[in-house]
Amino acid sequence: MEFYSLNKQAPPVSFKEAVIRGIAPDRGLYFPESITPLPDSFFDRIEDLSPTEIAFNAIHQFVSDDIPNEALKNILANTLDFEFPVVEIEENVATLELFHGPTMAFKDVGARFMAQCLGYFSRNEDTQVTVLVATSGDTGGAVANGFLGVEGVKVVILYPNGKVSDIQERQLTTLGQNITALKVDGTFDDCQKMVKTAFLDDGILEKMQLTSANSINVARWLPQLFYFLFAYKQAKAKGKEIVFSIPSGNFGNICAGMVAQKLGMPVKHFVAATNVNDTVPQFMRTNTYSPKPSTATISNAMDVGDPSNFVRIRHLYDDDFEKLKENLSSYSFDDQQTRAAMLKIFKEDGYVADPHGAVGYLGLKTYLEDHPDTYGIFLETAHPVKFLDVVEETIGEQVDIPPQIQKVMDREKKSIEIKNYEELKKYLLSS
Ligand SMILES: N[C@@H](CCOP(=O)(O)O)C(=O)O
């Protein structure tokens, strides 16, 4: 399997090279040359398969022979050693909980998978890889955790000062070892732009091997399709058509769900639910893609004004917007609506949703108004404890702190402040 650049100005590469490069030399995102549907028998007997078996069947065609089958199965077993339950909270409304991993966010899946792939590729080599990553909240912690102590890999995380939650900041600034956090005077989009600029900077590239652990990297992006299959396995017995509502920021998660659909998973429709950073809902209304500076919200991991992966979604639909609209609806909600939804879900359903999950819930309910005969699943992308102040203040109850989070509460936060790209470059070249 080869991966080509969506900018079409760079040569195709293997899975291994796409993972090591992160982004193509022409600044395009890598995309698989083909997506071959899995046989019907896979979906007919999916309930008999373990998470590792499901994931292996799904990812094998993309990894090809770059990682031998047994090693790939080991990587998958280590990646997926926690639960992905679908919890029904109302009739025909369920949530897929993606927060049972070490950093309590969906990013754990992609980060752990990618860290192990990179570890495998660099196992016999002396060269050092620098993983550069931008975060609006959850990616940073998951990448720090997934890559901690991986031989030959140094991780540099850029995050926007004052725009991530306290627990998110602790998760990405307290681990030390091969992980460094850079606190950026700006927004997530500024961080993402700096990362992408570094990938084109010959002055940096001639000194170090850089890669990205954002969902622009295929090894971070593609494994996110696994849990859509796990959800399908659990909801299949309902005998209804399934709609997924995905709280969306950088749009890698929903795009991975669409790859699962291309693999043959039956899905009636996708909903991309955003906060007021509504570049995609606006695009769906106007057919015009106008990125804008991001606005800070209580669902901060989705504070993205120029989502990297939307280009992959457009490509999946050959830029045919009418075809895309048949499969995707997109709605945006402000903080007031988000808080009202959190309170309603708590009072009426007895369920504590985090702000991102609440946005997903709102998107789902909007779609279900006109499509009541479907089974709706919204993704709970992170545990409510990661947004402790907002959640406790909104529902008026205390949230217990799980052991994974307790671990980082007393550690000292350490980060380096940077203001612009020049300071990032200076740091990279001096470290
Ligand atoms: N929501 C993200 C932003 C980066 O997204 P990614 O999936 O491309 O890493 C975050 O929490 O950092």
The ligand as a Tripos MOL2 file, in Angstrom:
@<TRIPOS>MOLECULE
LIG
   12    11     1     0     0
SMALL
NO_CHARGES

@<TRIPOS>ATOM
      1 N1         -8.4950   18.3400   19.4350 N.3       1 LIG1
      2 C1         -7.0970   18.2970   19.3910 C.3       1 LIG1
      3 C2         -6.4860   19.2050   18.3730 C.3       1 LIG1
      4 C3         -5.4750   18.4420   17.5620 C.3       1 LIG1
      5 O1         -6.1330   17.3940   16.9070 O.3       1 LIG1
      6 P1         -5.4270   16.1190   16.3170 P.3       1 LIG1
      7 O2         -6.4280   15.0200   16.4190 O.co2     1 LIG1
      8 O3         -5.0720   16.4560   14.9270 O.co2     1 LIG1
      9 O4         -4.2010   15.8430   17.1360 O.co2     1 LIG1
     10 C4         -6.4200   18.3140   20.7510 C.2       1 LIG1
     11 O5         -7.0690   17.9300   21.7110 O.co2     1 LIG1
     12 O6         -5.2660   18.6740   20.8610 O.co2     1 LIG1
@<TRIPOS>BOND
     1     1     2 1
     2     2     3 1
     3     2    10 1
     4     3     4 1
     5     4     5 1
     6     5     6 1
     7     6     7 2
     8     6     8 1
     9     6     9 1
    10    10    11 2
    11    10    12 1
@<TRIPOS>SUBSTRUCTURE
     1 LIG1         1 GROUP 0 **** ****
